[in-house]
């Protein structure tokens, strides 16, 4: 079944769509090989973020690619992204349980 482009996908719906579309190829590639693709897409997103608003269409495309590869990794690892996100962040900040977070800011790494 092809989703309607007018109806927004849920996280679970997106993960299911990616699994149905690419699951067999992704499982054949394996977790390590798929992670390498995810890392490459993350690098492309980093470059798009560096360019910023100069190319918003490219930025949207790169975010979508990273989300798709993350979804594929989760599926291969047997993780339901919606369930995992709800479990960890469903009440807000996992440390202080507040929305917005009231934890003190950590110093920047680097």
Backbone torsions as a table, in degrees:
resi	resn	phi	psi	omega
1	UNK	NA	128.8	178.4
2	UNK	-89.9	130.2	179.7
3	UNK	-69.6	154.4	176.6
4	UNK	-77.4	129.7	179.8
5	UNK	-65.9	-17.9	179.3
6	UNK	-80.3	-25.2	-177.6
7	UNK	-92.5	119.8	179.1
8	UNK	-64.0	143.2	177.8
9	UNK	-82.6	144.5	168.3
10	UNK	-80.2	169.1	176.3
11	UNK	-60.3	-46.1	179.5
12	UNK	-62.9	-41.9	178.9
13	UNK	-63.1	-39.2	178.4
14	UNK	-65.9	-46.1	179.6
15	UNK	-60.6	-41.2	177.6
16	UNK	-63.3	-43.4	179.0
17	UNK	-61.4	-45.5	179.3
18	UNK	-64.0	-39.9	178.1
19	UNK	-61.9	-46.2	-179.8
20	UNK	-66.6	-35.1	-175.8
21	UNK	-77.8	-45.3	-171.7
22	UNK	-122.6	-1.4	-171.2
23	UNK	-52.8	-46.8	-177.4
24	UNK	-62.8	-44.9	179.0
25	UNK	-64.7	-42.0	-177.6
26	UNK	-66.0	-43.0	178.6
27	UNK	-65.0	-37.2	178.1
28	UNK	-64.5	-35.8	179.0
29	UNK	-70.9	-32.5	179.2
30	UNK	89.7	167.6	-176.9
31	UNK	-64.2	-46.0	-177.7
32	UNK	-64.8	-46.1	179.9
33	UNK	-65.2	-38.5	179.0
34	UNK	-69.0	-36.5	177.2
35	UNK	-62.2	-35.5	178.0
36	UNK	-63.0	-39.8	175.8
37	UNK	-64.3	-42.0	178.0
38	UNK	-59.7	-44.4	180.0
39	UNK	-63.0	-40.2	178.4
40	UNK	-63.4	-43.7	179.1
41	UNK	-66.0	-35.1	177.1
42	UNK	-64.2	-39.0	175.9
43	UNK	-63.1	-40.4	177.4
44	UNK	-64.5	-38.2	176.2
45	UNK	-64.1	-41.3	179.0
46	UNK	-59.9	-42.4	178.5
47	UNK	-65.8	-39.8	178.8
48	UNK	-65.9	-39.0	177.8
49	UNK	-64.9	-37.1	178.8
50	UNK	-63.0	-36.5	177.1
51	UNK	-74.3	-25.1	176.4
52	UNK	65.6	-136.9	-173.9
53	UNK	-72.2	-1.4	-179.0
54	UNK	-60.9	-30.5	-179.0
55	UNK	-143.5	77.2	-176.9
56	UNK	-62.4	-30.4	178.9
57	UNK	-65.2	-42.9	178.3
58	UNK	-65.7	-38.9	178.1
59	UNK	-60.0	-45.9	178.4
60	UNK	-61.5	-42.7	179.9
61	UNK	-61.9	-44.2	-178.5
62	UNK	-68.1	-38.9	175.0
63	UNK	-60.7	-42.9	179.4
64	UNK	-62.9	-41.5	179.1
65	UNK	-63.0	-44.2	179.8
66	UNK	-63.2	-42.0	178.7
67	UNK	-63.3	-40.7	178.9
68	UNK	-63.7	-45.5	-179.8
69	UNK	-69.0	-35.6	174.6
70	UNK	-62.9	-41.5	178.3
71	UNK	-62.1	-41.9	178.6
72	UNK	-64.1	-44.2	177.6
73	UNK	-59.7	-44.0	179.3
74	UNK	-61.3	-43.7	179.8
75	UNK	-62.0	-46.2	179.2
76	UNK	-60.3	-37.7	-178.6
77	UNK	-82.8	-3.4	178.9
78	UNK	77.6	27.4	-178.4
79	UNK	-108.3	128.5	172.9
80	UNK	-86.6	110.7	-175.9
81	UNK	-59.1	-42.7	-179.4
82	UNK	-61.9	-44.3	179.6
83	UNK	-64.5	-45.0	-179.3
84	UNK	-63.9	-43.2	-179.9
85	UNK	-66.1	-40.9	179.0
86	UNK	-64.7	-42.7	-180.0
87	UNK	-61.3	-42.7	-175.3
88	UNK	-86.9	-40.8	-171.7
89	UNK	-116.4	5.8	-174.7
90	UNK	-62.3	-23.2	178.0
91	UNK	-104.6	3.3	-177.2
92	UNK	112.5	-142.2	-179.5
93	UNK	-61.4	128.3	-179.1
94	UNK	-68.4	-15.7	179.0
95	UNK	-92.7	-46.3	-174.6
96	UNK	-107.8	-5.8	-178.8
97	UNK	59.7	21.3	-178.0
98	UNK	-105.9	152.9	172.1
99	UNK	-132.3	110.5	-1.4
100	UNK	-73.5	164.5	179.1
101	UNK	-58.0	136.6	178.1
102	UNK	-112.6	11.1	178.2
103	UNK	-67.5	146.3	174.6
104	UNK	-62.7	143.8	180.0
105	UNK	-65.9	134.4	175.9
106	UNK	-82.8	148.6	175.7
107	UNK	-63.9	148.9	179.3
108	UNK	-65.1	142.9	176.4
109	UNK	-79.7	147.2	171.0
110	UNK	127.3	NA	NA
